[in-house]
């Protein structure tokens, strides 16, 4: 074969390879955990956009959230909000989301910024693998920055140190739970001690008071209709606690009750969400108390990685009745 012919054949081969090369992306690709989150404003009542309250709870804005940067921005199952703006949430596929809330000049919720998503590590420091291991449902942020997470399927509570080191086992209730009905509700109780947290069983409504230094002891059973599950909690000033209850059936769809109870268990506030109001599978609640005694509540929905559901973040301002 002549050198000229060999060169010609080589050129043809290179051209064929070039034609098979994939096209370059038409837009920049996200690198690392940072993602952009799109936020579409949603009314409290799509059938009556002027409605701005439910009883003593005033609507303070709501968002339908999504991200085109990742397939992991789904399944958000619990959250906490620090400093009034810093949101941390976990998903039931073992992901951790951090972002900052955005508000307009009147204080209404309008968006998220600075969002970052990462995988929760296991005891070995490697990302959790599989639904059995990664079904994180409840979260409690302690005052020192440590984070507690409760898991379903393989029921347990782990402590994630603030310094980023691998997690370790934390005290959990000595109880049996259904595979998909475990410790959905988890939250810190700083008024009871810096290492104290509350846990609640979804189906039973049984609660426990736990200490990192002393284990868990049974607390009250939260009264609820049998079709509702206890899915989240948040501690409030003056010994109050807010409990989030959730139900679903194919006829009525999703229904949610946020009940605020005093230290004796008496209900002092209640928010009911159902059709035709903006509703989805709300599984998370967070509270930001104000100096004047008012509380801003945030509700976050788990879309179950389903296109027929939405990730909704709603805000409500509640002022307790004066006694």
Buried (B, 14 or more C-beta within 10 A) or exposed (E): EEEEEEEEEEEEEEEEEEEEEEEEEEEEEEEEBEBBBBBEEBBBBEEEEEBEBBEBBBBBBBBBBBBEBBEBBBBBBBBBBEEEBBBBBBBBBBBBBBBBBBBEEEEBBBBBEBBEBEBBBBEEEEBBEEEEBBBBBBBBBBEEEBBBBBBBBEBBBBBBEEEEEEBEEBBBBEBEBEEEBBBBBBBBBEEBBBBBBBBBBBBBBBBBBBBBEEBBEEBBBBEBEEEBBBBBBBBBEEEBBBBBBBBBEEEEEBBBBBBBBBEEEEEBBBBBBEEEBBBBBBBBBBBBBEEEEEBBBBBBBBBBBEEEBBBBBBBBBBBBEEE
